[in-house]
């Protein structure tokens, strides 16, 4: 059985009364670069651990590249966060603990990049390895605190 549709009203896009009242959908833009930066920083910790056990300069080079890629993604996440705020996208609440945690992880990673830029084994062990581990600990604590606070705000108490 066939059904036919009838057009009863014609409106043009961009007309005088065609302002969109729809809300932006989906996850905020900044959440994707945050996950990439966390993956890069985790990779840097892994390559630091491998360098600690097998001091081949290749692993130290991998670490600095991963740290730099993580810092680039952190910068992109910060820009995307500002775009999300300006565009009125729904940001997970409360946002302040996440912003502080990610900023602290970014600053520790920047310091870690400077430590890794030194020459030799002492560039990674123990200072670089410790900083890489601290970055991961900060990111894990930030994720846990963010989940607990967002669940608490959803429940209402």
C-alpha positions in Angstrom: 0.0 0.0 0.0 1.5 3.3 -1.0 1.1 6.5 1.0 1.5 10.0 -0.4 2.8 13.1 1.3 1.4 16.5 0.8 3.3 19.7 1.2 1.1 22.2 3.0 3.5 25.0 3.8 6.7 26.2 2.1 9.5 27.8 4.1 12.9 28.9 2.9 16.1 28.4 4.9 17.5 31.6 6.1 14.1 33.4 6.1 13.2 36.1 8.5 11.5 33.8 11.1 13.8 30.8 10.7 16.1 31.2 13.7 17.1 27.8 15.0 16.2 27.0 18.6 17.9 23.6 18.7 20.6 22.9 21.3 24.0 21.5 20.3 24.0 17.8 20.6 26.6 15.2 21.6 29.7 15.3 23.7 31.7 18.5 24.0 34.5 18.9 21.5 37.2 19.1 24.2 36.7 15.6 25.5 38.4 13.9 22.5 41.8 15.8 22.7 41.9 15.1 26.4 41.7 11.4 25.8 44.5 11.6 23.2 46.7 13.6 25.5 46.2 11.1 28.3 47.1 8.3 25.9 50.3 10.1 24.8 51.3 10.7 28.5 50.7 7.1 29.3 52.8 6.0 26.4 55.6 8.3 27.7 55.4 6.6 31.1 55.7 3.2 29.4 58.7 4.2 27.3 60.4 5.7 30.3 59.9 2.4 32.2 61.4 0.5 29.2 64.3 3.0 29.1 64.9 2.5 32.8 65.3 -1.3 32.2 67.0 -1.1 28.8 68.9 2.2 28.4 68.8 2.5 24.6 68.5 6.2 23.5 65.7 5.2 21.1 63.3 4.8 24.1 64.3 8.2 25.5 63.5 9.8 22.1 60.1 8.0 22.0 59.4 9.5 25.4 60.1 13.1 24.4 58.0 12.7 21.2 55.1 11.3 23.2 55.3 14.0 25.8 55.4 16.7 23.1 52.4 15.1 21.3 50.5 15.1 24.6 51.3 18.7 25.2 50.1 19.6 21.7 46.8 17.7 22.3 46.5 19.4 25.7 46.7 22.8 24.0 44.1 21.7 21.4 41.9 20.5 24.3 42.2 23.9 26.0 41.2 25.7 22.7 38.3 23.3 22.2 37.2 23.9 25.8 37.0 27.6 25.1 35.1 26.9 21.9 32.7 24.7 23.8 32.1 27.4 26.4 31.6 30.1 23.7 29.3 27.9 21.7 27.1 27.1 24.7 27.7 23.4 24.7 26.8 21.4 27.8 30.0 21.0 29.8 30.1 18.2 32.4 29.6 19.7 35.8 31.4 20.5 38.0 34.1 21.6 35.5 36.5 23.3 37.9 38.2 20.1 39.4 38.8 18.8 35.8 40.2 22.1 34.6 42.6 22.3 37.6 43.6 18.6 37.2 44.3 18.8 33.5 46.1 22.1 33.9 48.3 20.6 36.6 49.0 17.5 34.4 49.9 19.9 31.5 52.3 21.9 33.6 53.9 18.7 35.0 54.3 17.4 31.4 55.8 20.7 30.3 58.4 20.4 33.1 58.9 16.8 32.1 59.6 17.8 28.5 62.4 20.1 29.8 63.8 17.3 32.0 63.8 14.9 29.1 65.6 17.4 26.9 68.8 16.9 28.9 71.4 14.5 27.7 72.0 11.0 28.9 70.5 8.5 31.3 69.9 11.1 34.0 67.4 12.9 31.7 64.9 10.1 32.3 66.0 8.2 35.5 64.8 9.2 38.1 63.4 12.7 37.5 61.7 12.1 34.1 60.3 8.7 35.2 58.9 10.3 38.4 57.3 13.2 36.5 55.7 10.8 34.0 54.3 8.8 36.8 53.0 11.9 38.6 51.2 13.0 35.4 49.4 9.7 35.2 48.5 9.8 38.9 47.1 13.4 38.5 45.1 12.3 35.4 43.7 9.3 37.2 42.8 11.3 40.3 41.2 14.0 38.2 39.1 11.4 36.3 38.0 9.8 39.6 37.1 13.1 41.3 35.3 14.2 38.2 33.2 11.1 38.0 32.3 11.1 41.7 31.3 14.8 41.6 29.4 14.5 38.4 27.5 11.5 39.7 26.8 13.3 43.0 25.4 16.3 41.1 23.2 14.1 38.9 21.7 12.4 41.9 21.2 15.7 43.6 23.1 15.3 46.8 
